[in-house]
Amino acid sequence: MTVVGTLDIMLPHYGDTALMQAAVRSVLDQTDGDWRLTVVDDGKEEGVPEWFASLGDSRVRYMRNEQNLGITKNFRKCVDLVESPYFSMLGSDDLLLPTYVETMRAAIEAEPGAAIYQPGVEVIDEHGAPSSTLGDQVKKRLYAPKDEGRRLVLSGEPLAANLLGGNWLYFPSIVWRADAVKAVSFREDLSVIQDLALIIELIRRGEKLVVEPATAFRYRRHSGSLSSSEAVSGARFGEAVRFFNEVADDLDRHGWPKAARAARRHLSMRLHALTMLPAALRHGQTQTIRTLLGYALSTSQR
């Protein structure tokens, strides 16, 4: 039997203190208490260290960066601090359902050896109410595999091509095998697509992904997220183009032509660019409109 051990829950924080505190409380409420929460605070909000000290729980450790590292460097620091065989990277505005640790431990024990474990996810809005955005519906109905209530084990070129066509995973909900991630970590040159880059590299190295059908996570989608603000400015799409072109060349060299073609087409990202046009129009951002249209309508190479 696989020894799961204590689940390390890493929480890189920057932003809304109240949402972060709600995320922490969702960890404290777990039915399975064999976890360790590490919060790496990249901000300077007053009262936060004192709030953590008041919790009085030895499973919770809090540290504040002396200087702001930015999202990717803080992710990398969290990975370096992982001590257990498995960990998650909880978003500071997301929530664990009380059975998260219990559910993910069962998935690892049932399907040992994978590097990525994706649970069922409930999407909520800024206020914690259930949400159903167009993007989430597309993820569920078009890109995500149909699990029919059973665990799936996915790997290889078909999985890479699937995710490069449309990334249906919810990064903050995933449990990772620590040794696999530490061997790769997050690319320092990426800020909004670094999760997909890590996942594709793990798959290229032969790692497996397990889809756990039980819902165990609440993912908060709101307009204030980094990815949303980058999308409105059009910045994320420049980064995306660079990543998809680079990974396509890499996958061609790896002998995965189907996955390389999916990367060059990056259809879901083009469609996402089109969905961001209304926000750019509302903001009166003429240059952003041109950028989004240019990205969405550009022809794929090779």
Buried (B, 14 or more C-beta within 10 A) or exposed (E): EEEBBBBBBBBBBBBBBEBBBBBBEBBBEBEBEBBBBBBBBBBEBEEBBEBBEEBEEEBBEBEBBEEEBEBBBBBBBBBEBBEBBBBBBBBBBBBBBBBBBBBBBBBBEEBEEBBBBBBBBBBBBBEEEEBEEEBBEBBBEEBBEEEEEEBBEBBBBBBBBBBBBBBBBBBBBBBBBBEBBEEBBBBEEBBBBBBBBBBBBBBBEEBBBBBBBBBBBBBBBBEEBEBBEBBBBBBBBEBBBEBBBEBBBBBBEBEBEBBBBBBBBBBBBBBBBEBBBEBBEEEEBEEBBEBBBEBBEEEBEE
